[in-house]
Amino acid sequence: MRRSTDRRPRHCGDPQSQWPACAIKQALPACDIQAEGLGEGVVLLGNVSNPIESQTAFDIAARLVDDPKKVVNSINVHGRDQVMLK
């Protein structure tokens, strides 16, 4: 039975290491993001089209592991770069 403080998504299985990946996939279904366990933390891998998607995945993982310092964001952001010319 889930406790009220359990932050994992309802449809995720029991292994705690899969919670961040499952939550991220639920929030960003079109993104190619994997979450791998690393000790007590998580490493985010994959590709997204903009920095907002990368930050959203980071925020979700940080909430699930209770500490942003335990999340390593190695997500590649693809898309057009904007450059300001003078």
HTML snippet that shows the backbone in 3Dmol.js (N, CA, C, O; Angstrom):
<script src="https://3Dmol.org/build/3Dmol-min.js"></script>
<div id="view" style="width:600px;height:400px;position:relative"></div>
<script>
const pdb = `
ATOM      1  N   MET A   1       0.840  -1.181   0.000  1.00  0.00           N
ATOM      2  CA  MET A   1       0.000   0.000   0.000  1.00  0.00           C
ATOM      3  C   MET A   1       0.885   1.244   0.000  1.00  0.00           C
ATOM      4  O   MET A   1       1.899   1.297   0.697  1.00  0.00           O
ATOM      5  N   ARG A   2       0.493   2.234  -0.783  1.00  0.00           N
ATOM      6  CA  ARG A   2       1.258   3.467  -0.875  1.00  0.00           C
ATOM      7  C   ARG A   2       0.989   4.353   0.318  1.00  0.00           C
ATOM      8  O   ARG A   2      -0.145   4.458   0.785  1.00  0.00           O
ATOM      9  N   ARG A   3       2.015   4.978   0.800  1.00  0.00           N
ATOM     10  CA  ARG A   3       1.863   5.960   1.877  1.00  0.00           C
ATOM     11  C   ARG A   3       1.515   7.305   1.278  1.00  0.00           C
ATOM     12  O   ARG A   3       1.740   7.540   0.091  1.00  0.00           O
ATOM     13  N   SER A   4       0.969   8.185   2.094  1.00  0.00           N
ATOM     14  CA  SER A   4       0.578   9.505   1.593  1.00  0.00           C
ATOM     15  C   SER A   4       1.788  10.336   1.176  1.00  0.00           C
ATOM     16  O   SER A   4       1.643  11.271   0.390  1.00  0.00           O
ATOM     17  N   THR A   5       2.977  10.016   1.684  1.00  0.00           N
ATOM     18  CA  THR A   5       4.181  10.763   1.315  1.00  0.00           C
ATOM     19  C   THR A   5       4.866  10.171   0.092  1.00  0.00           C
ATOM     20  O   THR A   5       5.864  10.718  -0.376  1.00  0.00           O
ATOM     21  N   ASP A   6       4.354   9.069  -0.431  1.00  0.00           N
ATOM     22  CA  ASP A   6       4.931   8.417  -1.600  1.00  0.00           C
ATOM     23  C   ASP A   6       4.676   9.288  -2.822  1.00  0.00           C
ATOM     24  O   ASP A   6       3.520   9.555  -3.151  1.00  0.00           O
ATOM     25  N   ARG A   7       5.722   9.734  -3.497  1.00  0.00           N
ATOM     26  CA  ARG A   7       5.584  10.678  -4.606  1.00  0.00           C
ATOM     27  C   ARG A   7       5.573  10.013  -5.975  1.00  0.00           C
ATOM     28  O   ARG A   7       5.449  10.705  -6.986  1.00  0.00           O
ATOM     29  N   ARG A   8       5.698   8.706  -6.036  1.00  0.00           N
ATOM     30  CA  ARG A   8       5.759   8.061  -7.335  1.00  0.00           C
ATOM     31  C   ARG A   8       4.410   8.104  -8.036  1.00  0.00           C
ATOM     32  O   ARG A   8       3.369   8.108  -7.380  1.00  0.00           O
ATOM     33  N   PRO A   9       4.423   8.135  -9.359  1.00  0.00           N
ATOM     34  CA  PRO A   9       3.177   8.130 -10.115  1.00  0.00           C
ATOM     35  C   PRO A   9       2.390   6.851  -9.834  1.00  0.00           C
ATOM     36  O   PRO A   9       2.979   5.808  -9.550  1.00  0.00           O
ATOM     37  N   ARG A  10       1.083   6.927  -9.912  1.00  0.00           N
ATOM     38  CA  ARG A  10       0.219   5.802  -9.573  1.00  0.00           C
ATOM     39  C   ARG A  10       0.460   4.567 -10.436  1.00  0.00           C
ATOM     40  O   ARG A  10       0.332   3.448  -9.938  1.00  0.00           O
ATOM     41  N   HIS A  11       0.797   4.729 -11.689  1.00  0.00           N
ATOM     42  CA  HIS A  11       0.914   3.578 -12.580  1.00  0.00           C
ATOM     43  C   HIS A  11       2.315   2.962 -12.595  1.00  0.00           C
ATOM     44  O   HIS A  11       2.538   1.994 -13.321  1.00  0.00           O
ATOM     45  N   CYS A  12       3.255   3.484 -11.826  1.00  0.00           N
ATOM     46  CA  CYS A  12       4.613   2.955 -11.821  1.00  0.00           C
ATOM     47  C   CYS A  12       4.705   1.704 -10.952  1.00  0.00           C
ATOM     48  O   CYS A  12       3.981   1.560  -9.967  1.00  0.00           O
ATOM     49  N   GLY A  13       5.592   0.822 -11.328  1.00  0.00           N
ATOM     50  CA  GLY A  13       5.813  -0.391 -10.553  1.00  0.00           C
ATOM     51  C   GLY A  13       6.566  -0.106  -9.268  1.00  0.00           C
ATOM     52  O   GLY A  13       6.839   1.050  -8.944  1.00  0.00           O
ATOM     53  N   ASP A  14       6.895  -1.138  -8.551  1.00  0.00           N
ATOM     54  CA  ASP A  14       7.521  -0.988  -7.249  1.00  0.00           C
ATOM     55  C   ASP A  14       8.977  -0.546  -7.251  1.00  0.00           C
ATOM     56  O   ASP A  14       9.360   0.207  -6.356  1.00  0.00           O
ATOM     57  N   PRO A  15       9.824  -0.968  -8.203  1.00  0.00           N
ATOM     58  CA  PRO A  15      11.235  -0.586  -8.084  1.00  0.00           C
ATOM     59  C   PRO A  15      11.429   0.920  -8.032  1.00  0.00           C
ATOM     60  O   PRO A  15      11.071   1.637  -8.967  1.00  0.00           O
ATOM     61  N   GLN A  16      11.996   1.389  -6.938  1.00  0.00           N
ATOM     62  CA  GLN A  16      12.165   2.827  -6.728  1.00  0.00           C
ATOM     63  C   GLN A  16      13.019   3.453  -7.824  1.00  0.00           C
ATOM     64  O   GLN A  16      12.817   4.619  -8.164  1.00  0.00           O
ATOM     65  N   SER A  17      13.964   2.709  -8.382  1.00  0.00           N
ATOM     66  CA  SER A  17      14.843   3.260  -9.410  1.00  0.00           C
ATOM     67  C   SER A  17      14.084   3.627 -10.681  1.00  0.00           C
ATOM     68  O   SER A  17      14.601   4.389 -11.498  1.00  0.00           O
ATOM     69  N   GLN A  18      12.865   3.104 -10.872  1.00  0.00           N
ATOM     70  CA  GLN A  18      12.100   3.397 -12.079  1.00  0.00           C
ATOM     71  C   GLN A  18      11.152   4.580 -11.908  1.00  0.00           C
ATOM     72  O   GLN A  18      10.588   5.048 -12.897  1.00  0.00           O
ATOM     73  N   TRP A  19      10.958   5.076 -10.693  1.00  0.00           N
ATOM     74  CA  TRP A  19      10.011   6.158 -10.464  1.00  0.00           C
ATOM     75  C   TRP A  19      10.314   7.411 -11.269  1.00  0.00           C
ATOM     76  O   TRP A  19       9.410   7.936 -11.918  1.00  0.00           O
ATOM     77  N   PRO A  20      11.560   7.921 -11.256  1.00  0.00           N
ATOM     78  CA  PRO A  20      11.808   9.139 -12.032  1.00  0.00           C
ATOM     79  C   PRO A  20      11.536   8.949 -13.520  1.00  0.00           C
ATOM     80  O   PRO A  20      10.934   9.818 -14.151  1.00  0.00           O
ATOM     81  N   ALA A  21      11.968   7.833 -14.085  1.00  0.00           N
ATOM     82  CA  ALA A  21      11.762   7.599 -15.515  1.00  0.00           C
ATOM     83  C   ALA A  21      10.278   7.542 -15.843  1.00  0.00           C
ATOM     84  O   ALA A  21       9.839   8.095 -16.851  1.00  0.00           O
ATOM     85  N   CYS A  22       9.514   6.881 -15.002  1.00  0.00           N
ATOM     86  CA  CYS A  22       8.081   6.741 -15.213  1.00  0.00           C
ATOM     87  C   CYS A  22       7.382   8.105 -15.102  1.00  0.00           C
ATOM     88  O   CYS A  22       6.528   8.433 -15.926  1.00  0.00           O
ATOM     89  N   ALA A  23       7.738   8.880 -14.106  1.00  0.00           N
ATOM     90  CA  ALA A  23       7.127  10.201 -13.911  1.00  0.00           C
ATOM     91  C   ALA A  23       7.469  11.148 -15.055  1.00  0.00           C
ATOM     92  O   ALA A  23       6.621  11.915 -15.511  1.00  0.00           O
ATOM     93  N   ILE A  24       8.709  11.089 -15.513  1.00  0.00           N
ATOM     94  CA  ILE A  24       9.133  11.950 -16.620  1.00  0.00           C
ATOM     95  C   ILE A  24       8.409  11.556 -17.901  1.00  0.00           C
ATOM     96  O   ILE A  24       7.967  12.423 -18.654  1.00  0.00           O
ATOM     97  N   LYS A  25       8.285  10.259 -18.153  1.00  0.00           N
ATOM     98  CA  LYS A  25       7.586   9.789 -19.351  1.00  0.00           C
ATOM     99  C   LYS A  25       6.128  10.202 -19.320  1.00  0.00           C
ATOM    100  O   LYS A  25       5.549  10.518 -20.360  1.00  0.00           O
ATOM    101  N   GLN A  26       5.527  10.202 -18.138  1.00  0.00           N
ATOM    102  CA  GLN A  26       4.133  10.606 -18.010  1.00  0.00           C
ATOM    103  C   GLN A  26       3.979  12.106 -18.291  1.00  0.00           C
ATOM    104  O   GLN A  26       3.025  12.515 -18.953  1.00  0.00           O
ATOM    105  N   ALA A  27       4.907  12.918 -17.796  1.00  0.00           N
ATOM    106  CA  ALA A  27       4.821  14.374 -17.966  1.00  0.00           C
ATOM    107  C   ALA A  27       5.263  14.834 -19.351  1.00  0.00           C
ATOM    108  O   ALA A  27       4.729  15.804 -19.888  1.00  0.00           O
ATOM    109  N   LEU A  28       6.243  14.131 -19.930  1.00  0.00           N
ATOM    110  CA  LEU A  28       6.804  14.511 -21.227  1.00  0.00           C
ATOM    111  C   LEU A  28       6.805  13.301 -22.168  1.00  0.00           C
ATOM    112  O   LEU A  28       7.873  12.782 -22.493  1.00  0.00           O
ATOM    113  N   PRO A  29       5.634  12.847 -22.607  1.00  0.00           N
ATOM    114  CA  PRO A  29       5.568  11.609 -23.384  1.00  0.00           C
ATOM    115  C   PRO A  29       6.277  11.661 -24.737  1.00  0.00           C
ATOM    116  O   PRO A  29       6.682  10.620 -25.253  1.00  0.00           O
ATOM    117  N   ALA A  30       6.432  12.840 -25.316  1.00  0.00           N
ATOM    118  CA  ALA A  30       7.061  12.948 -26.628  1.00  0.00           C
ATOM    119  C   ALA A  30       8.586  13.033 -26.555  1.00  0.00           C
ATOM    120  O   ALA A  30       9.263  12.999 -27.583  1.00  0.00           O
ATOM    121  N   CYS A  31       9.115  13.142 -25.362  1.00  0.00           N
ATOM    122  CA  CYS A  31      10.561  13.303 -25.194  1.00  0.00           C
ATOM    123  C   CYS A  31      11.264  11.962 -25.054  1.00  0.00           C
ATOM    124  O   CYS A  31      10.692  10.989 -24.564  1.00  0.00           O
ATOM    125  N   ASP A  32      12.512  11.932 -25.494  1.00  0.00           N
ATOM    126  CA  ASP A  32      13.349  10.740 -25.391  1.00  0.00           C
ATOM    127  C   ASP A  32      14.274  10.928 -24.191  1.00  0.00           C
ATOM    128  O   ASP A  32      15.419  11.355 -24.346  1.00  0.00           O
ATOM    129  N   ILE A  33      13.776  10.607 -22.989  1.00  0.00           N
ATOM    130  CA  ILE A  33      14.550  10.810 -21.764  1.00  0.00           C
ATOM    131  C   ILE A  33      14.568   9.518 -20.965  1.00  0.00           C
ATOM    132  O   ILE A  33      13.534   8.882 -20.758  1.00  0.00           O
ATOM    133  N   GLN A  34      15.765   9.141 -20.520  1.00  0.00           N
ATOM    134  CA  GLN A  34      15.920   7.999 -19.636  1.00  0.00           C
ATOM    135  C   GLN A  34      16.462   8.490 -18.305  1.00  0.00           C
ATOM    136  O   GLN A  34      17.214   9.463 -18.251  1.00  0.00           O
ATOM    137  N   ALA A  35      16.078   7.816 -17.239  1.00  0.00           N
ATOM    138  CA  ALA A  35      16.587   8.131 -15.905  1.00  0.00           C
ATOM    139  C   ALA A  35      17.243   6.878 -15.358  1.00  0.00           C
ATOM    140  O   ALA A  35      16.585   5.852 -15.189  1.00  0.00           O
ATOM    141  N   GLU A  36      18.536   6.956 -15.082  1.00  0.00           N
ATOM    142  CA  GLU A  36      19.296   5.822 -14.572  1.00  0.00           C
ATOM    143  C   GLU A  36      19.682   6.095 -13.128  1.00  0.00           C
ATOM    144  O   GLU A  36      20.107   7.200 -12.792  1.00  0.00           O
ATOM    145  N   GLY A  37      19.534   5.093 -12.278  1.00  0.00           N
ATOM    146  CA  GLY A  37      19.924   5.231 -10.883  1.00  0.00           C
ATOM    147  C   GLY A  37      21.431   5.318 -10.743  1.00  0.00           C
ATOM    148  O   GLY A  37      22.171   4.627 -11.443  1.00  0.00           O
ATOM    149  N   LEU A  38      21.880   6.167  -9.839  1.00  0.00           N
ATOM    150  CA  LEU A  38      23.300   6.333  -9.563  1.00  0.00           C
ATOM    151  C   LEU A  38      23.453   6.514  -8.059  1.00  0.00           C
ATOM    152  O   LEU A  38      23.333   7.630  -7.552  1.00  0.00           O
ATOM    153  N   GLY A  39      23.717   5.427  -7.346  1.00  0.00           N
ATOM    154  CA  GLY A  39      23.764   5.495  -5.893  1.00  0.00           C
ATOM    155  C   GLY A  39      22.409   5.921  -5.369  1.00  0.00           C
ATOM    156  O   GLY A  39      21.400   5.275  -5.651  1.00  0.00           O
ATOM    157  N   GLU A  40      22.378   7.004  -4.610  1.00  0.00           N
ATOM    158  CA  GLU A  40      21.108   7.538  -4.101  1.00  0.00           C
ATOM    159  C   GLU A  40      20.508   8.572  -5.043  1.00  0.00           C
ATOM    160  O   GLU A  40      19.460   9.145  -4.746  1.00  0.00           O
ATOM    161  N   GLY A  41      21.163   8.816  -6.179  1.00  0.00           N
ATOM    162  CA  GLY A  41      20.708   9.846  -7.104  1.00  0.00           C
ATOM    163  C   GLY A  41      20.253   9.285  -8.436  1.00  0.00           C
ATOM    164  O   GLY A  41      20.044   8.081  -8.588  1.00  0.00           O
ATOM    165  N   VAL A  42      20.105  10.186  -9.397  1.00  0.00           N
ATOM    166  CA  VAL A  42      19.603   9.852 -10.719  1.00  0.00           C
ATOM    167  C   VAL A  42      20.403  10.608 -11.772  1.00  0.00           C
ATOM    168  O   VAL A  42      20.756  11.771 -11.578  1.00  0.00           O
ATOM    169  N   VAL A  43      20.687   9.938 -12.891  1.00  0.00           N
ATOM    170  CA  VAL A  43      21.296  10.581 -14.050  1.00  0.00           C
ATOM    171  C   VAL A  43      20.245  10.617 -15.147  1.00  0.00           C
ATOM    172  O   VAL A  43      19.671   9.584 -15.495  1.00  0.00           O
ATOM    173  N   LEU A  44      19.990  11.793 -15.691  1.00  0.00           N
ATOM    174  CA  LEU A  44      19.038  11.956 -16.785  1.00  0.00           C
ATOM    175  C   LEU A  44      19.790  11.959 -18.102  1.00  0.00           C
ATOM    176  O   LEU A  44      20.748  12.713 -18.275  1.00  0.00           O
ATOM    177  N   LEU A  45      19.361  11.119 -19.029  1.00  0.00           N
ATOM    178  CA  LEU A  45      19.989  10.989 -20.341  1.00  0.00           C
ATOM    179  C   LEU A  45      18.920  11.112 -21.412  1.00  0.00           C
ATOM    180  O   LEU A  45      17.752  10.816 -21.164  1.00  0.00           O
ATOM    181  N   GLY A  46      19.311  11.543 -22.591  1.00  0.00           N
ATOM    182  CA  GLY A  46      18.374  11.577 -23.704  1.00  0.00           C
ATOM    183  C   GLY A  46      18.450  12.860 -24.491  1.00  0.00           C
ATOM    184  O   GLY A  46      19.420  13.613 -24.406  1.00  0.00           O
ATOM    185  N   ASN A  47      17.405  13.092 -25.259  1.00  0.00           N
ATOM    186  CA  ASN A  47      17.349  14.236 -26.162  1.00  0.00           C
ATOM    187  C   ASN A  47      15.991  14.919 -26.053  1.00  0.00           C
ATOM    188  O   ASN A  47      14.954  14.260 -25.978  1.00  0.00           O
ATOM    189  N   VAL A  48      16.014  16.246 -26.044  1.00  0.00           N
ATOM    190  CA  VAL A  48      14.788  17.045 -26.041  1.00  0.00           C
ATOM    191  C   VAL A  48      14.943  18.163 -27.055  1.00  0.00           C
ATOM    192  O   VAL A  48      16.042  18.433 -27.538  1.00  0.00           O
ATOM    193  N   SER A  49      13.822  18.813 -27.373  1.00  0.00           N
ATOM    194  CA  SER A  49      13.869  19.856 -28.396  1.00  0.00           C
ATOM    195  C   SER A  49      14.079  21.256 -27.841  1.00  0.00           C
ATOM    196  O   SER A  49      14.379  22.176 -28.601  1.00  0.00           O
ATOM    197  N   ASN A  50      13.926  21.440 -26.520  1.00  0.00           N
ATOM    198  CA  ASN A  50      14.141  22.771 -25.967  1.00  0.00           C
ATOM    199  C   ASN A  50      14.558  22.682 -24.496  1.00  0.00           C
ATOM    200  O   ASN A  50      14.352  21.651 -23.854  1.00  0.00           O
ATOM    201  N   PRO A  51      15.137  23.749 -23.966  1.00  0.00           N
ATOM    202  CA  PRO A  51      15.615  23.745 -22.577  1.00  0.00           C
ATOM    203  C   PRO A  51      14.506  23.595 -21.537  1.00  0.00           C
ATOM    204  O   PRO A  51      14.760  23.109 -20.435  1.00  0.00           O
ATOM    205  N   ILE A  52      13.294  23.999 -21.866  1.00  0.00           N
ATOM    206  CA  ILE A  52      12.188  23.881 -20.915  1.00  0.00           C
ATOM    207  C   ILE A  52      11.897  22.420 -20.613  1.00  0.00           C
ATOM    208  O   ILE A  52      11.642  22.064 -19.463  1.00  0.00           O
ATOM    209  N   GLU A  53      11.932  21.571 -21.634  1.00  0.00           N
ATOM    210  CA  GLU A  53      11.702  20.137 -21.420  1.00  0.00           C
ATOM    211  C   GLU A  53      12.805  19.536 -20.554  1.00  0.00           C
ATOM    212  O   GLU A  53      12.531  18.698 -19.695  1.00  0.00           O
ATOM    213  N   SER A  54      14.024  19.950 -20.770  1.00  0.00           N
ATOM    214  CA  SER A  54      15.145  19.467 -19.959  1.00  0.00           C
ATOM    215  C   SER A  54      14.974  19.890 -18.504  1.00  0.00           C
ATOM    216  O   SER A  54      15.184  19.091 -17.592  1.00  0.00           O
ATOM    217  N   GLN A  55      14.597  21.137 -18.292  1.00  0.00           N
ATOM    218  CA  GLN A  55      14.402  21.642 -16.933  1.00  0.00           C
ATOM    219  C   GLN A  55      13.221  20.955 -16.249  1.00  0.00           C
ATOM    220  O   GLN A  55      13.276  20.675 -15.051  1.00  0.00           O
ATOM    221  N   THR A  56      12.165  20.686 -16.995  1.00  0.00           N
ATOM    222  CA  THR A  56      11.004  19.989 -16.431  1.00  0.00           C
ATOM    223  C   THR A  56      11.394  18.591 -15.959  1.00  0.00           C
ATOM    224  O   THR A  56      11.005  18.171 -14.869  1.00  0.00           O
ATOM    225  N   ALA A  57      12.156  17.876 -16.773  1.00  0.00           N
ATOM    226  CA  ALA A  57      12.614  16.535 -16.387  1.00  0.00           C
ATOM    227  C   ALA A  57      13.490  16.611 -15.144  1.00  0.00           C
ATOM    228  O   ALA A  57      13.363  15.783 -14.241  1.00  0.00           O
ATOM    229  N   PHE A  58      14.372  17.595 -15.094  1.00  0.00           N
ATOM    230  CA  PHE A  58      15.232  17.782 -13.922  1.00  0.00           C
ATOM    231  C   PHE A  58      14.394  18.052 -12.678  1.00  0.00           C
ATOM    232  O   PHE A  58      14.634  17.459 -11.627  1.00  0.00           O
ATOM    233  N   ASP A  59      13.423  18.934 -12.792  1.00  0.00           N
ATOM    234  CA  ASP A  59      12.574  19.285 -11.647  1.00  0.00           C
ATOM    235  C   ASP A  59      11.812  18.074 -11.120  1.00  0.00           C
ATOM    236  O   ASP A  59      11.703  17.887  -9.908  1.00  0.00           O
ATOM    237  N   ILE A  60      11.289  17.255 -12.021  1.00  0.00           N
ATOM    238  CA  ILE A  60      10.560  16.049 -11.610  1.00  0.00           C
ATOM    239  C   ILE A  60      11.489  15.104 -10.864  1.00  0.00           C
ATOM    240  O   ILE A  60      11.147  14.610  -9.789  1.00  0.00           O
ATOM    241  N   ALA A  61      12.660  14.852 -11.429  1.00  0.00           N
ATOM    242  CA  ALA A  61      13.609  13.935 -10.788  1.00  0.00           C
ATOM    243  C   ALA A  61      14.072  14.470  -9.440  1.00  0.00           C
ATOM    244  O   ALA A  61      14.204  13.705  -8.484  1.00  0.00           O
ATOM    245  N   ALA A  62      14.318  15.771  -9.350  1.00  0.00           N
ATOM    246  CA  ALA A  62      14.774  16.369  -8.097  1.00  0.00           C
ATOM    247  C   ALA A  62      13.730  16.220  -7.002  1.00  0.00           C
ATOM    248  O   ALA A  62      14.077  15.980  -5.845  1.00  0.00           O
ATOM    249  N   ARG A  63      12.462  16.358  -7.351  1.00  0.00           N
ATOM    250  CA  ARG A  63      11.400  16.184  -6.351  1.00  0.00           C
ATOM    251  C   ARG A  63      11.300  14.739  -5.885  1.00  0.00           C
ATOM    252  O   ARG A  63      11.027  14.481  -4.713  1.00  0.00           O
ATOM    253  N   LEU A  64      11.517  13.797  -6.793  1.00  0.00           N
ATOM    254  CA  LEU A  64      11.387  12.390  -6.431  1.00  0.00           C
ATOM    255  C   LEU A  64      12.549  11.875  -5.588  1.00  0.00           C
ATOM    256  O   LEU A  64      12.366  10.963  -4.782  1.00  0.00           O
ATOM    257  N   VAL A  65      13.741  12.445  -5.764  1.00  0.00           N
ATOM    258  CA  VAL A  65      14.880  12.012  -4.941  1.00  0.00           C
ATOM    259  C   VAL A  65      15.099  12.953  -3.759  1.00  0.00           C
ATOM    260  O   VAL A  65      16.033  12.762  -2.981  1.00  0.00           O
ATOM    261  N   ASP A  66      14.256  13.953  -3.623  1.00  0.00           N
ATOM    262  CA  ASP A  66      14.264  14.889  -2.487  1.00  0.00           C
ATOM    263  C   ASP A  66      15.488  15.777  -2.392  1.00  0.00           C
ATOM    264  O   ASP A  66      15.701  16.408  -1.356  1.00  0.00           O
ATOM    265  N   ASP A  67      16.301  15.849  -3.441  1.00  0.00           N
ATOM    266  CA  ASP A  67      17.494  16.704  -3.378  1.00  0.00           C
ATOM    267  C   ASP A  67      18.006  16.968  -4.785  1.00  0.00           C
ATOM    268  O   ASP A  67      18.463  16.034  -5.444  1.00  0.00           O
ATOM    269  N   PRO A  68      17.948  18.211  -5.272  1.00  0.00           N
ATOM    270  CA  PRO A  68      18.438  18.517  -6.617  1.00  0.00           C
ATOM    271  C   PRO A  68      19.924  18.191  -6.815  1.00  0.00           C
ATOM    272  O   PRO A  68      20.367  17.970  -7.942  1.00  0.00           O
ATOM    273  N   LYS A  69      20.691  18.160  -5.715  1.00  0.00           N
ATOM    274  CA  LYS A  69      22.115  17.850  -5.822  1.00  0.00           C
ATOM    275  C   LYS A  69      22.356  16.393  -6.195  1.00  0.00           C
ATOM    276  O   LYS A  69      23.465  16.027  -6.586  1.00  0.00           O
ATOM    277  N   LYS A  70      21.329  15.564  -6.075  1.00  0.00           N
ATOM    278  CA  LYS A  70      21.457  14.146  -6.404  1.00  0.00           C
ATOM    279  C   LYS A  70      21.015  13.833  -7.829  1.00  0.00           C
ATOM    280  O   LYS A  70      20.924  12.666  -8.211  1.00  0.00           O
ATOM    281  N   VAL A  71      20.742  14.868  -8.612  1.00  0.00           N
ATOM    282  CA  VAL A  71      20.309  14.684  -9.997  1.00  0.00           C
ATOM    283  C   VAL A  71      21.372  15.255 -10.936  1.00  0.00           C
ATOM    284  O   VAL A  71      21.775  16.411 -10.812  1.00  0.00           O
ATOM    285  N   VAL A  72      21.816  14.422 -11.874  1.00  0.00           N
ATOM    286  CA  VAL A  72      22.770  14.854 -12.895  1.00  0.00           C
ATOM    287  C   VAL A  72      21.998  14.952 -14.205  1.00  0.00           C
ATOM    288  O   VAL A  72      21.449  13.959 -14.683  1.00  0.00           O
ATOM    289  N   ASN A  73      21.957  16.136 -14.780  1.00  0.00           N
ATOM    290  CA  ASN A  73      21.223  16.366 -16.017  1.00  0.00           C
ATOM    291  C   ASN A  73      22.181  16.291 -17.197  1.00  0.00           C
ATOM    292  O   ASN A  73      22.936  17.227 -17.460  1.00  0.00           O
ATOM    293  N   SER A  74      22.140  15.158 -17.908  1.00  0.00           N
ATOM    294  CA  SER A  74      22.973  14.970 -19.103  1.00  0.00           C
ATOM    295  C   SER A  74      22.105  14.915 -20.355  1.00  0.00           C
ATOM    296  O   SER A  74      22.438  14.225 -21.319  1.00  0.00           O
ATOM    297  N   ILE A  75      21.008  15.634 -20.338  1.00  0.00           N
ATOM    298  CA  ILE A  75      20.082  15.662 -21.471  1.00  0.00           C
ATOM    299  C   ILE A  75      20.619  16.605 -22.537  1.00  0.00           C
ATOM    300  O   ILE A  75      21.037  17.723 -22.238  1.00  0.00           O
ATOM    301  N   ASN A  76      20.604  16.144 -23.786  1.00  0.00           N
ATOM    302  CA  ASN A  76      21.013  16.972 -24.921  1.00  0.00           C
ATOM    303  C   ASN A  76      19.811  17.762 -25.419  1.00  0.00           C
ATOM    304  O   ASN A  76      18.733  17.206 -25.629  1.00  0.00           O
ATOM    305  N   VAL A  77      20.007  19.056 -25.605  1.00  0.00           N
ATOM    306  CA  VAL A  77      18.943  19.912 -26.130  1.00  0.00           C
ATOM    307  C   VAL A  77      19.233  20.156 -27.607  1.00  0.00           C
ATOM    308  O   VAL A  77      20.249  20.751 -27.965  1.00  0.00           O
ATOM    309  N   HIS A  78      18.309  19.679 -28.467  1.00  0.00           N
ATOM    310  CA  HIS A  78      18.452  19.880 -29.900  1.00  0.00           C
ATOM    311  C   HIS A  78      17.448  20.921 -30.338  1.00  0.00           C
ATOM    312  O   HIS A  78      16.389  21.075 -29.729  1.00  0.00           O
ATOM    313  N   GLY A  79      17.772  21.608 -31.355  1.00  0.00           N
ATOM    314  CA  GLY A  79      16.864  22.638 -31.854  1.00  0.00           C
ATOM    315  C   GLY A  79      17.680  23.786 -32.382  1.00  0.00           C
ATOM    316  O   GLY A  79      18.910  23.738 -32.410  1.00  0.00           O
ATOM    317  N   ARG A  80      16.999  24.797 -32.792  1.00  0.00           N
ATOM    318  CA  ARG A  80      17.704  25.945 -33.337  1.00  0.00           C
ATOM    319  C   ARG A  80      18.280  26.788 -32.207  1.00  0.00           C
ATOM    320  O   ARG A  80      17.605  27.082 -31.221  1.00  0.00           O
ATOM    321  N   ASP A  81      19.521  27.160 -32.369  1.00  0.00           N
ATOM    322  CA  ASP A  81      20.161  28.070 -31.427  1.00  0.00           C
ATOM    323  C   ASP A  81      19.885  29.494 -31.868  1.00  0.00           C
ATOM    324  O   ASP A  81      19.936  29.811 -33.057  1.00  0.00           O
ATOM    325  N   GLN A  82      19.595  30.339 -30.912  1.00  0.00           N
ATOM    326  CA  GLN A  82      19.394  31.740 -31.223  1.00  0.00           C
ATOM    327  C   GLN A  82      20.636  32.511 -30.823  1.00  0.00           C
ATOM    328  O   GLN A  82      21.142  32.365 -29.711  1.00  0.00           O
ATOM    329  N   VAL A  83      21.116  33.327 -31.734  1.00  0.00           N
ATOM    330  CA  VAL A  83      22.313  34.116 -31.492  1.00  0.00           C
ATOM    331  C   VAL A  83      21.965  35.583 -31.683  1.00  0.00           C
ATOM    332  O   VAL A  83      21.334  35.958 -32.671  1.00  0.00           O
ATOM    333  N   MET A  84      22.380  36.404 -30.735  1.00  0.00           N
ATOM    334  CA  MET A  84      22.124  37.839 -30.862  1.00  0.00           C
ATOM    335  C   MET A  84      23.310  38.490 -31.571  1.00  0.00           C
ATOM    336  O   MET A  84      24.447  38.402 -31.108  1.00  0.00           O
ATOM    337  N   LEU A  85      23.038  39.127 -32.673  1.00  0.00           N
ATOM    338  CA  LEU A  85      24.078  39.801 -33.460  1.00  0.00           C
ATOM    339  C   LEU A  85      24.024  41.292 -33.217  1.00  0.00           C
ATOM    340  O   LEU A  85      22.946  41.878 -33.116  1.00  0.00           O
ATOM    341  N   LYS A  86      25.202  41.908 -33.123  1.00  0.00           N
ATOM    342  CA  LYS A  86      25.273  43.364 -32.947  1.00  0.00           C
ATOM    343  C   LYS A  86      25.701  44.027 -34.221  1.00  0.00           C
ATOM    344  O   LYS A  86      25.819  45.251 -34.271  1.00  0.00           O
TER     345      LYS A  86
END
`;
const viewer = $3Dmol.createViewer("view");
viewer.addModel(pdb, "pdb");
viewer.setStyle({}, {cartoon: {color: "spectrum"}});
viewer.zoomTo();
viewer.render();
</script>
